[in-house]
């Protein structure tokens, strides 16, 4: 009887421990994944904003850039 109870207790304890460990591992993994994803998304968003900003500046001031032989590549590299 004692062996059966110990077996059942161990099974329950292991189940609970595994559940807790998995929960913690998943939490940490998700945190790391989200951090990396956000970093990449922010970087891409920054490039998009930079592009549209430069495009609007270039379109707005095109005649001046042409006069001084500037182009969008020079603008891009200056930021």
PyMOL Python script that loads the backbone (N, CA, C, O; Angstrom):
from pymol import cmd

cmd.read_pdbstr("""\
ATOM      1  N   UNK A   1       0.827  -1.199   0.000  1.00  0.00           N
ATOM      2  CA  UNK A   1       0.000   0.000   0.000  1.00  0.00           C
ATOM      3  C   UNK A   1       0.865   1.253   0.000  1.00  0.00           C
ATOM      4  O   UNK A   1       0.601   2.205  -0.735  1.00  0.00           O
ATOM      5  N   UNK A   2       1.911   1.241   0.843  1.00  0.00           N
ATOM      6  CA  UNK A   2       2.809   2.400   0.914  1.00  0.00           C
ATOM      7  C   UNK A   2       3.484   2.668  -0.422  1.00  0.00           C
ATOM      8  O   UNK A   2       3.648   3.818  -0.829  1.00  0.00           O
ATOM      9  N   UNK A   3       3.874   1.594  -1.100  1.00  0.00           N
ATOM     10  CA  UNK A   3       4.548   1.742  -2.401  1.00  0.00           C
ATOM     11  C   UNK A   3       3.611   2.404  -3.401  1.00  0.00           C
ATOM     12  O   UNK A   3       4.016   3.289  -4.154  1.00  0.00           O
ATOM     13  N   UNK A   4       2.371   1.974  -3.401  1.00  0.00           N
ATOM     14  CA  UNK A   4       1.378   2.541  -4.308  1.00  0.00           C
ATOM     15  C   UNK A   4       1.141   4.014  -4.014  1.00  0.00           C
ATOM     16  O   UNK A   4       1.024   4.817  -4.939  1.00  0.00           O
ATOM     17  N   UNK A   5       1.069   4.379  -2.740  1.00  0.00           N
ATOM     18  CA  UNK A   5       0.873   5.779  -2.347  1.00  0.00           C
ATOM     19  C   UNK A   5       2.078   6.630  -2.727  1.00  0.00           C
ATOM     20  O   UNK A   5       1.934   7.744  -3.230  1.00  0.00           O
ATOM     21  N   UNK A   6       3.274   6.086  -2.479  1.00  0.00           N
ATOM     22  CA  UNK A   6       4.494   6.806  -2.854  1.00  0.00           C
ATOM     23  C   UNK A   6       4.557   7.038  -4.362  1.00  0.00           C
ATOM     24  O   UNK A   6       4.933   8.114  -4.829  1.00  0.00           O
ATOM     25  N   UNK A   7       4.183   6.009  -5.105  1.00  0.00           N
ATOM     26  CA  UNK A   7       4.181   6.105  -6.564  1.00  0.00           C
ATOM     27  C   UNK A   7       3.226   7.217  -7.020  1.00  0.00           C
ATOM     28  O   UNK A   7       3.560   8.033  -7.879  1.00  0.00           O
ATOM     29  N   UNK A   8       2.046   7.222  -6.428  1.00  0.00           N
ATOM     30  CA  UNK A   8       1.028   8.225  -6.769  1.00  0.00           C
ATOM     31  C   UNK A   8       1.500   9.624  -6.373  1.00  0.00           C
ATOM     32  O   UNK A   8       1.327  10.576  -7.135  1.00  0.00           O
ATOM     33  N   UNK A   9       2.085   9.750  -5.202  1.00  0.00           N
ATOM     34  CA  UNK A   9       2.593  11.039  -4.717  1.00  0.00           C
ATOM     35  C   UNK A   9       3.712  11.543  -5.620  1.00  0.00           C
ATOM     36  O   UNK A   9       3.744  12.716  -5.993  1.00  0.00           O
ATOM     37  N   UNK A  10       4.629  10.640  -5.966  1.00  0.00           N
ATOM     38  CA  UNK A  10       5.731  11.013  -6.863  1.00  0.00           C
ATOM     39  C   UNK A  10       5.220  11.466  -8.228  1.00  0.00           C
ATOM     40  O   UNK A  10       5.707  12.437  -8.807  1.00  0.00           O
ATOM     41  N   UNK A  11       4.238  10.742  -8.714  1.00  0.00           N
ATOM     42  CA  UNK A  11       3.644  11.081 -10.011  1.00  0.00           C
ATOM     43  C   UNK A  11       3.046  12.491  -9.968  1.00  0.00           C
ATOM     44  O   UNK A  11       3.249  13.298 -10.876  1.00  0.00           O
ATOM     45  N   UNK A  12       2.311  12.764  -8.899  1.00  0.00           N
ATOM     46  CA  UNK A  12       1.666  14.066  -8.731  1.00  0.00           C
ATOM     47  C   UNK A  12       2.716  15.171  -8.569  1.00  0.00           C
ATOM     48  O   UNK A  12       2.595  16.245  -9.158  1.00  0.00           O
ATOM     49  N   UNK A  13       3.734  14.896  -7.773  1.00  0.00           N
ATOM     50  CA  UNK A  13       4.808  15.875  -7.543  1.00  0.00           C
ATOM     51  C   UNK A  13       5.542  16.174  -8.846  1.00  0.00           C
ATOM     52  O   UNK A  13       5.801  17.333  -9.171  1.00  0.00           O
ATOM     53  N   UNK A  14       5.872  15.127  -9.583  1.00  0.00           N
ATOM     54  CA  UNK A  14       6.564  15.304 -10.870  1.00  0.00           C
ATOM     55  C   UNK A  14       5.717  16.097 -11.859  1.00  0.00           C
ATOM     56  O   UNK A  14       6.216  16.959 -12.582  1.00  0.00           O
ATOM     57  N   UNK A  15       4.442  15.787 -11.872  1.00  0.00           N
ATOM     58  CA  UNK A  15       3.516  16.491 -12.766  1.00  0.00           C
ATOM     59  C   UNK A  15       3.498  17.989 -12.442  1.00  0.00           C
ATOM     60  O   UNK A  15       3.567  18.836 -13.332  1.00  0.00           O
ATOM     61  N   UNK A  16       3.404  18.287 -11.151  1.00  0.00           N
ATOM     62  CA  UNK A  16       3.357  19.683 -10.699  1.00  0.00           C
ATOM     63  C   UNK A  16       4.680  20.392 -10.984  1.00  0.00           C
ATOM     64  O   UNK A  16       4.691  21.538 -11.433  1.00  0.00           O
ATOM     65  N   UNK A  17       5.787  19.713 -10.725  1.00  0.00           N
ATOM     66  CA  UNK A  17       7.118  20.290 -10.966  1.00  0.00           C
ATOM     67  C   UNK A  17       7.316  20.562 -12.455  1.00  0.00           C
ATOM     68  O   UNK A  17       7.792  21.630 -12.842  1.00  0.00           O
ATOM     69  N   UNK A  18       6.949  19.597 -13.276  1.00  0.00           N
ATOM     70  CA  UNK A  18       7.079  19.772 -14.732  1.00  0.00           C
ATOM     71  C   UNK A  18       6.220  20.921 -15.240  1.00  0.00           C
ATOM     72  O   UNK A  18       6.636  21.708 -16.091  1.00  0.00           O
ATOM     73  N   UNK A  19       5.024  20.994 -14.701  1.00  0.00           N
ATOM     74  CA  UNK A  19       4.110  22.071 -15.088  1.00  0.00           C
ATOM     75  C   UNK A  19       4.717  23.436 -14.764  1.00  0.00           C
ATOM     76  O   UNK A  19       4.689  24.358 -15.579  1.00  0.00           O
ATOM     77  N   UNK A  20       5.263  23.541 -13.561  1.00  0.00           N
ATOM     78  CA  UNK A  20       5.866  24.797 -13.104  1.00  0.00           C
ATOM     79  C   UNK A  20       7.110  25.132 -13.930  1.00  0.00           C
ATOM     80  O   UNK A  20       7.313  26.279 -14.327  1.00  0.00           O
ATOM     81  N   UNK A  21       7.935  24.121 -14.181  1.00  0.00           N
ATOM     82  CA  UNK A  21       9.161  24.317 -14.966  1.00  0.00           C
ATOM     83  C   UNK A  21       8.819  24.754 -16.387  1.00  0.00           C
ATOM     84  O   UNK A  21       9.425  25.684 -16.918  1.00  0.00           O
ATOM     85  N   UNK A  22       7.856  24.087 -16.995  1.00  0.00           N
ATOM     86  CA  UNK A  22       7.433  24.438 -18.359  1.00  0.00           C
ATOM     87  C   UNK A  22       6.878  25.852 -18.422  1.00  0.00           C
ATOM     88  O   UNK A  22       7.152  26.608 -19.354  1.00  0.00           O
ATOM     89  N   UNK A  23       6.100  26.186 -17.417  1.00  0.00           N
ATOM     90  CA  UNK A  23       5.516  27.529 -17.352  1.00  0.00           C
ATOM     91  C   UNK A  23       6.618  28.587 -17.305  1.00  0.00           C
ATOM     92  O   UNK A  23       6.566  29.589 -18.019  1.00  0.00           O
ATOM     93  N   UNK A  24       7.613  28.348 -16.455  1.00  0.00           N
ATOM     94  CA  UNK A  24       8.726  29.289 -16.297  1.00  0.00           C
ATOM     95  C   UNK A  24       9.564  29.365 -17.578  1.00  0.00           C
ATOM     96  O   UNK A  24       9.951  30.449 -18.016  1.00  0.00           O
ATOM     97  N   UNK A  25       9.833  28.208 -18.163  1.00  0.00           N
ATOM     98  CA  UNK A  25      10.626  28.149 -19.401  1.00  0.00           C
ATOM     99  C   UNK A  25       9.903  28.875 -20.533  1.00  0.00           C
ATOM    100  O   UNK A  25      10.510  29.654 -21.269  1.00  0.00           O
ATOM    101  N   UNK A  26       8.615  28.616 -20.666  1.00  0.00           N
ATOM    102  CA  UNK A  26       7.824  29.277 -21.711  1.00  0.00           C
ATOM    103  C   UNK A  26       7.788  30.787 -21.511  1.00  0.00           C
ATOM    104  O   UNK A  26       7.881  31.560 -22.465  1.00  0.00           O
ATOM    105  N   UNK A  27       7.653  31.182 -20.270  1.00  0.00           N
ATOM    106  CA  UNK A  27       7.618  32.611 -19.950  1.00  0.00           C
ATOM    107  C   UNK A  27       8.924  33.281 -20.381  1.00  0.00           C
ATOM    108  O   UNK A  27       8.917  34.344 -21.002  1.00  0.00           O
ATOM    109  N   UNK A  28      10.040  32.640 -20.041  1.00  0.00           N
ATOM    110  CA  UNK A  28      11.359  33.183 -20.375  1.00  0.00           C
ATOM    111  C   UNK A  28      11.576  33.198 -21.890  1.00  0.00           C
ATOM    112  O   UNK A  28      12.080  34.175 -22.444  1.00  0.00           O
ATOM    113  N   UNK A  29      11.191  32.108 -22.547  1.00  0.00           N
ATOM    114  CA  UNK A  29      11.342  32.001 -24.002  1.00  0.00           C
ATOM    115  C   UNK A  29      10.504  33.064 -24.706  1.00  0.00           C
ATOM    116  O   UNK A  29      10.976  33.727 -25.630  1.00  0.00           O
ATOM    117  N   UNK A  30       9.270  33.219 -24.266  1.00  0.00           N
ATOM    118  CA  UNK A  30       8.384  34.225 -24.861  1.00  0.00           C
ATOM    119  C   UNK A  30       8.930  35.632 -24.662  1.00  0.00           C
ATOM    120  O   UNK A  30       8.872  36.472 -25.560  1.00  0.00           O
ATOM    121  N   UNK A  31       9.456  35.870 -23.478  1.00  0.00           N
ATOM    122  CA  UNK A  31      10.023  37.187 -23.170  1.00  0.00           C
ATOM    123  C   UNK A  31      11.181  37.496 -24.122  1.00  0.00           C
ATOM    124  O   UNK A  31      11.270  38.593 -24.673  1.00  0.00           O
ATOM    125  N   UNK A  32      12.061  36.516 -24.305  1.00  0.00           N
ATOM    126  CA  UNK A  32      13.227  36.686 -25.173  1.00  0.00           C
ATOM    127  C   UNK A  32      12.800  36.854 -26.628  1.00  0.00           C
ATOM    128  O   UNK A  32      13.325  37.706 -27.345  1.00  0.00           O
ATOM    129  N   UNK A  33      11.847  36.035 -27.055  1.00  0.00           N
ATOM    130  CA  UNK A  33      11.348  36.097 -28.433  1.00  0.00           C
ATOM    131  C   UNK A  33      10.697  37.448 -28.702  1.00  0.00           C
ATOM    132  O   UNK A  33      10.941  38.067 -29.738  1.00  0.00           O
ATOM    133  N   UNK A  34       9.873  37.898 -27.771  1.00  0.00           N
ATOM    134  CA  UNK A  34       9.204  39.192 -27.925  1.00  0.00           C
ATOM    135  C   UNK A  34      10.208  40.333 -27.983  1.00  0.00           C
ATOM    136  O   UNK A  34      10.058  41.270 -28.767  1.00  0.00           O
ATOM    137  N   UNK A  35      11.222  40.244 -27.152  1.00  0.00           N
ATOM    138  CA  UNK A  35      12.258  41.280 -27.124  1.00  0.00           C
ATOM    139  C   UNK A  35      12.954  41.365 -28.482  1.00  0.00           C
ATOM    140  O   UNK A  35      13.163  42.453 -29.020  1.00  0.00           O
ATOM    141  N   UNK A  36      13.309  40.199 -29.026  1.00  0.00           N
ATOM    142  CA  UNK A  36      14.006  40.140 -30.312  1.00  0.00           C
ATOM    143  C   UNK A  36      13.093  40.623 -31.440  1.00  0.00           C
ATOM    144  O   UNK A  36      13.523  41.370 -32.319  1.00  0.00           O
ATOM    145  N   UNK A  37      11.840  40.194 -31.407  1.00  0.00           N
ATOM    146  CA  UNK A  37      10.868  40.587 -32.434  1.00  0.00           C
ATOM    147  C   UNK A  37      10.639  42.095 -32.403  1.00  0.00           C
ATOM    148  O   UNK A  37      10.614  42.747 -33.446  1.00  0.00           O
ATOM    149  N   UNK A  38      10.472  42.639 -31.209  1.00  0.00           N
ATOM    150  CA  UNK A  38      10.260  44.081 -31.068  1.00  0.00           C
ATOM    151  C   UNK A  38      11.457  44.871 -31.566  1.00  0.00           C
ATOM    152  O   UNK A  38      11.309  45.909 -32.210  1.00  0.00           O
ATOM    153  N   UNK A  39      12.635  44.369 -31.263  1.00  0.00           N
ATOM    154  CA  UNK A  39      13.861  45.035 -31.697  1.00  0.00           C
ATOM    155  C   UNK A  39      13.917  45.092 -33.226  1.00  0.00           C
ATOM    156  O   UNK A  39      14.229  46.130 -33.810  1.00  0.00           O
ATOM    157  N   UNK A  40      13.608  43.959 -33.860  1.00  0.00           N
ATOM    158  CA  UNK A  40      13.633  43.879 -35.323  1.00  0.00           C
ATOM    159  C   UNK A  40      12.549  44.767 -35.928  1.00  0.00           C
ATOM    160  O   UNK A  40      12.795  45.476 -36.904  1.00  0.00           O
ATOM    161  N   UNK A  41      11.359  44.728 -35.351  1.00  0.00           N
ATOM    162  CA  UNK A  41      10.239  45.537 -35.848  1.00  0.00           C
ATOM    163  C   UNK A  41      10.558  47.021 -35.726  1.00  0.00           C
ATOM    164  O   UNK A  41      10.297  47.795 -36.647  1.00  0.00           O
ATOM    165  N   UNK A  42      11.119  47.415 -34.597  1.00  0.00           N
ATOM    166  CA  UNK A  42      11.486  48.819 -34.396  1.00  0.00           C
ATOM    167  C   UNK A  42      12.527  49.270 -35.408  1.00  0.00           C
ATOM    168  O   UNK A  42      12.468  50.387 -35.921  1.00  0.00           O
ATOM    169  N   UNK A  43      13.478  48.391 -35.690  1.00  0.00           N
ATOM    170  CA  UNK A  43      14.525  48.704 -36.655  1.00  0.00           C
ATOM    171  C   UNK A  43      13.921  48.906 -38.050  1.00  0.00           C
ATOM    172  O   UNK A  43      14.263  49.858 -38.752  1.00  0.00           O
ATOM    173  N   UNK A  44      13.024  48.004 -38.440  1.00  0.00           N
ATOM    174  CA  UNK A  44      12.371  48.106 -39.751  1.00  0.00           C
ATOM    175  C   UNK A  44      11.515  49.366 -39.828  1.00  0.00           C
ATOM    176  O   UNK A  44      11.515  50.063 -40.843  1.00  0.00           O
ATOM    177  N   UNK A  45      10.795  49.649 -38.765  1.00  0.00           N
ATOM    178  CA  UNK A  45       9.942  50.838 -38.732  1.00  0.00           C
ATOM    179  C   UNK A  45      10.785  52.100 -38.876  1.00  0.00           C
ATOM    180  O   UNK A  45      10.404  53.038 -39.576  1.00  0.00           O
ATOM    181  N   UNK A  46      11.918  52.111 -38.216  1.00  0.00           N
ATOM    182  CA  UNK A  46      12.819  53.256 -38.298  1.00  0.00           C
ATOM    183  C   UNK A  46      13.299  53.478 -39.733  1.00  0.00           C
ATOM    184  O   UNK A  46      13.336  54.613 -40.208  1.00  0.00           O
ATOM    185  N   UNK A  47      13.663  52.403 -40.417  1.00  0.00           N
ATOM    186  CA  UNK A  47      14.093  52.516 -41.810  1.00  0.00           C
ATOM    187  C   UNK A  47      12.973  53.041 -42.705  1.00  0.00           C
ATOM    188  O   UNK A  47      13.205  53.862 -43.592  1.00  0.00           O
ATOM    189  N   UNK A  48      11.768  52.561 -42.463  1.00  0.00           N
ATOM    190  CA  UNK A  48      10.619  53.010 -43.260  1.00  0.00           C
ATOM    191  C   UNK A  48      10.374  54.501 -43.035  1.00  0.00           C
ATOM    192  O   UNK A  48      10.184  55.258 -43.987  1.00  0.00           O
ATOM    193  N   UNK A  49      10.380  54.911 -41.777  1.00  0.00           N
ATOM    194  CA  UNK A  49      10.175  56.331 -41.459  1.00  0.00           C
ATOM    195  C   UNK A  49      11.282  57.197 -42.060  1.00  0.00           C
ATOM    196  O   UNK A  49      11.027  58.276 -42.594  1.00  0.00           O
ATOM    197  N   UNK A  50      12.498  56.706 -41.961  1.00  0.00           N
ATOM    198  CA  UNK A  50      13.646  57.420 -42.513  1.00  0.00           C
ATOM    199  C   UNK A  50      13.486  57.588 -44.027  1.00  0.00           C
ATOM    200  O   UNK A  50      13.723  58.665 -44.575  1.00  0.00           O
ATOM    201  N   UNK A  51      13.086  56.516 -44.679  1.00  0.00           N
ATOM    202  CA  UNK A  51      12.896  56.560 -46.131  1.00  0.00           C
ATOM    203  C   UNK A  51      11.830  57.589 -46.518  1.00  0.00           C
ATOM    204  O   UNK A  51      12.063  58.430 -47.386  1.00  0.00           O
ATOM    205  N   UNK A  52      10.666  57.523 -45.876  1.00  0.00           N
ATOM    206  CA  UNK A  52       9.583  58.441 -46.237  1.00  0.00           C
ATOM    207  C   UNK A  52       9.907  59.890 -45.876  1.00  0.00           C
ATOM    208  O   UNK A  52       9.504  60.819 -46.576  1.00  0.00           O
ATOM    209  N   UNK A  53      10.622  60.067 -44.801  1.00  0.00           N
ATOM    210  CA  UNK A  53      11.049  61.412 -44.437  1.00  0.00           C
ATOM    211  C   UNK A  53      11.970  61.980 -45.519  1.00  0.00           C
ATOM    212  O   UNK A  53      11.766  63.097 -45.996  1.00  0.00           O
ATOM    213  N   UNK A  54      12.972  61.210 -45.896  1.00  0.00           N
ATOM    214  CA  UNK A  54      13.916  61.666 -46.921  1.00  0.00           C
ATOM    215  C   UNK A  54      13.241  61.862 -48.271  1.00  0.00           C
ATOM    216  O   UNK A  54      13.557  62.794 -49.010  1.00  0.00           O
ATOM    217  N   UNK A  55      12.317  60.979 -48.576  1.00  0.00           N
ATOM    218  CA  UNK A  55      11.583  61.101 -49.836  1.00  0.00           C
ATOM    219  C   UNK A  55      10.805  62.416 -49.864  1.00  0.00           C
ATOM    220  O   UNK A  55      10.815  63.131 -50.866  1.00  0.00           O
ATOM    221  N   UNK A  56      10.138  62.725 -48.765  1.00  0.00           N
ATOM    222  CA  UNK A  56       9.359  63.969 -48.720  1.00  0.00           C
ATOM    223  C   UNK A  56      10.266  65.198 -48.774  1.00  0.00           C
ATOM    224  O   UNK A  56       9.932  66.192 -49.419  1.00  0.00           O
ATOM    225  N   UNK A  57      11.413  65.127 -48.094  1.00  0.00           N
ATOM    226  CA  UNK A  57      12.367  66.245 -48.146  1.00  0.00           C
ATOM    227  C   UNK A  57      12.881  66.410 -49.570  1.00  0.00           C
ATOM    228  O   UNK A  57      12.963  67.526 -50.084  1.00  0.00           O
ATOM    229  N   UNK A  58      13.219  65.311 -50.191  1.00  0.00           N
ATOM    230  CA  UNK A  58      13.758  65.349 -51.553  1.00  0.00           C
ATOM    231  C   UNK A  58      12.733  65.917 -52.538  1.00  0.00           C
ATOM    232  O   UNK A  58      13.061  66.767 -53.366  1.00  0.00           O
ATOM    233  N   UNK A  59      11.501  65.443 -52.440  1.00  0.00           N
ATOM    234  CA  UNK A  59      10.441  65.921 -53.337  1.00  0.00           C
ATOM    235  C   UNK A  59      10.194  67.413 -53.114  1.00  0.00           C
ATOM    236  O   UNK A  59      10.043  68.181 -54.064  1.00  0.00           O
ATOM    237  N   UNK A  60      10.156  67.800 -51.861  1.00  0.00           N
ATOM    238  CA  UNK A  60       9.900  69.190 -51.511  1.00  0.00           C
ATOM    239  C   UNK A  60      11.013  70.118 -52.026  1.00  0.00           C
ATOM    240  O   UNK A  60      10.739  71.218 -52.505  1.00  0.00           O
ATOM    241  N   UNK A  61      12.236  69.674 -51.926  1.00  0.00           N
ATOM    242  CA  UNK A  61      13.377  70.554 -52.228  1.00  0.00           C
ATOM    243  C   UNK A  61      14.160  70.094 -53.457  1.00  0.00           C
ATOM    244  O   UNK A  61      15.347  70.396 -53.586  1.00  0.00           O
ATOM    245  N   UNK A  62      13.517  69.385 -54.334  1.00  0.00           N
ATOM    246  CA  UNK A  62      14.194  68.777 -55.480  1.00  0.00           C
ATOM    247  C   UNK A  62      14.987  69.784 -56.307  1.00  0.00           C
ATOM    248  O   UNK A  62      16.120  69.510 -56.702  1.00  0.00           O
ATOM    249  N   UNK A  63      14.403  70.932 -56.565  1.00  0.00           N
ATOM    250  CA  UNK A  63      15.096  71.920 -57.404  1.00  0.00           C
ATOM    251  C   UNK A  63      16.413  72.378 -56.771  1.00  0.00           C
ATOM    252  O   UNK A  63      17.387  72.640 -57.478  1.00  0.00           O
ATOM    253  N   UNK A  64      16.438  72.473 -55.435  1.00  0.00           N
ATOM    254  CA  UNK A  64      17.675  72.875 -54.753  1.00  0.00           C
ATOM    255  C   UNK A  64      18.720  71.762 -54.803  1.00  0.00           C
ATOM    256  O   UNK A  64      19.910  72.010 -54.998  1.00  0.00           O
ATOM    257  N   UNK A  65      18.248  70.542 -54.625  1.00  0.00           N
ATOM    258  CA  UNK A  65      19.180  69.413 -54.688  1.00  0.00           C
ATOM    259  C   UNK A  65      19.770  69.284 -56.087  1.00  0.00           C
ATOM    260  O   UNK A  65      20.960  69.012 -56.248  1.00  0.00           O
ATOM    261  N   UNK A  66      18.934  69.481 -57.086  1.00  0.00           N
ATOM    262  CA  UNK A  66      19.429  69.401 -58.466  1.00  0.00           C
ATOM    263  C   UNK A  66      20.444  70.505 -58.737  1.00  0.00           C
ATOM    264  O   UNK A  66      21.450  70.297 -59.416  1.00  0.00           O
ATOM    265  N   UNK A  67      20.164  71.657 -58.202  1.00  0.00           N
ATOM    266  CA  UNK A  67      21.059  72.791 -58.390  1.00  0.00           C
ATOM    267  C   UNK A  67      22.445  72.505 -57.805  1.00  0.00           C
ATOM    268  O   UNK A  67      23.464  72.857 -58.398  1.00  0.00           O
ATOM    269  N   UNK A  68      22.467  71.869 -56.647  1.00  0.00           N
ATOM    270  CA  UNK A  68      23.744  71.588 -55.977  1.00  0.00           C
ATOM    271  C   UNK A  68      24.236  70.158 -56.209  1.00  0.00           C
ATOM    272  O   UNK A  68      25.184  69.711 -55.564  1.00  0.00           O
ATOM    273  N   UNK A  69      23.599  69.458 -57.116  1.00  0.00           N
ATOM    274  CA  UNK A  69      23.990  68.087 -57.487  1.00  0.00           C
ATOM    275  C   UNK A  69      23.905  67.091 -56.320  1.00  0.00           C
ATOM    276  O   UNK A  69      24.703  66.158 -56.225  1.00  0.00           O
ATOM    277  N   UNK A  70      22.936  67.307 -55.449  1.00  0.00           N
ATOM    278  CA  UNK A  70      22.701  66.331 -54.382  1.00  0.00           C
ATOM    279  C   UNK A  70      21.772  65.253 -54.905  1.00  0.00           C
ATOM    280  O   UNK A  70      21.043  65.463 -55.875  1.00  0.00           O
ATOM    281  N   UNK A  71      21.802  64.156 -54.288  1.00  0.00           N
ATOM    282  CA  UNK A  71      20.799  63.141 -54.601  1.00  0.00           C
ATOM    283  C   UNK A  71      20.367  62.425 -53.321  1.00  0.00           C
ATOM    284  O   UNK A  71      20.891  62.681 -52.237  1.00  0.00           O
ATOM    285  N   UNK A  72      19.420  61.540 -53.474  1.00  0.00           N
ATOM    286  CA  UNK A  72      18.832  60.876 -52.312  1.00  0.00           C
ATOM    287  C   UNK A  72      19.854  59.999 -51.583  1.00  0.00           C
ATOM    288  O   UNK A  72      19.743  59.790 -50.375  1.00  0.00           O
ATOM    289  N   UNK A  73      20.836  59.492 -52.305  1.00  0.00           N
ATOM    290  CA  UNK A  73      21.874  58.645 -51.677  1.00  0.00           C
ATOM    291  C   UNK A  73      22.708  59.452 -50.691  1.00  0.00           C
ATOM    292  O   UNK A  73      23.048  58.965 -49.613  1.00  0.00           O
ATOM    293  N   UNK A  74      23.030  60.664 -51.055  1.00  0.00           N
ATOM    294  CA  UNK A  74      23.806  61.530 -50.160  1.00  0.00           C
ATOM    295  C   UNK A  74      22.982  61.837 -48.910  1.00  0.00           C
ATOM    296  O   UNK A  74      23.494  61.816 -47.790  1.00  0.00           O
ATOM    297  N   UNK A  75      21.716  62.118 -49.120  1.00  0.00           N
ATOM    298  CA  UNK A  75      20.832  62.383 -47.974  1.00  0.00           C
ATOM    299  C   UNK A  75      20.761  61.167 -47.055  1.00  0.00           C
ATOM    300  O   UNK A  75      20.876  61.285 -45.835  1.00  0.00           O
ATOM    301  N   UNK A  76      20.574  60.016 -47.653  1.00  0.00           N
ATOM    302  CA  UNK A  76      20.431  58.781 -46.882  1.00  0.00           C
ATOM    303  C   UNK A  76      21.674  58.531 -46.032  1.00  0.00           C
ATOM    304  O   UNK A  76      21.569  58.205 -44.850  1.00  0.00           O
ATOM    305  N   UNK A  77      22.819  58.681 -46.624  1.00  0.00           N
ATOM    306  CA  UNK A  77      24.060  58.400 -45.895  1.00  0.00           C
ATOM    307  C   UNK A  77      24.367  59.451 -44.832  1.00  0.00           C
ATOM    308  O   UNK A  77      25.154  59.206 -43.917  1.00  0.00           O
ATOM    309  N   UNK A  78      23.750  60.606 -44.955  1.00  0.00           N
ATOM    310  CA  UNK A  78      24.011  61.661 -43.972  1.00  0.00           C
ATOM    311  C   UNK A  78      23.236  61.452 -42.671  1.00  0.00           C
ATOM    312  O   UNK A  78      23.582  62.035 -41.643  1.00  0.00           O
ATOM    313  N   UNK A  79      22.201  60.633 -42.711  1.00  0.00           N
ATOM    314  CA  UNK A  79      21.413  60.394 -41.484  1.00  0.00           C
ATOM    315  C   UNK A  79      21.948  59.234 -40.695  1.00  0.00           C
ATOM    316  O   UNK A  79      21.404  58.901 -39.642  1.00  0.00           O
TER     317      UNK A  79
END
""", "prot")
cmd.dss("prot")
cmd.show_as("cartoon", "prot")
cmd.util.cbc("prot")
cmd.orient("prot")
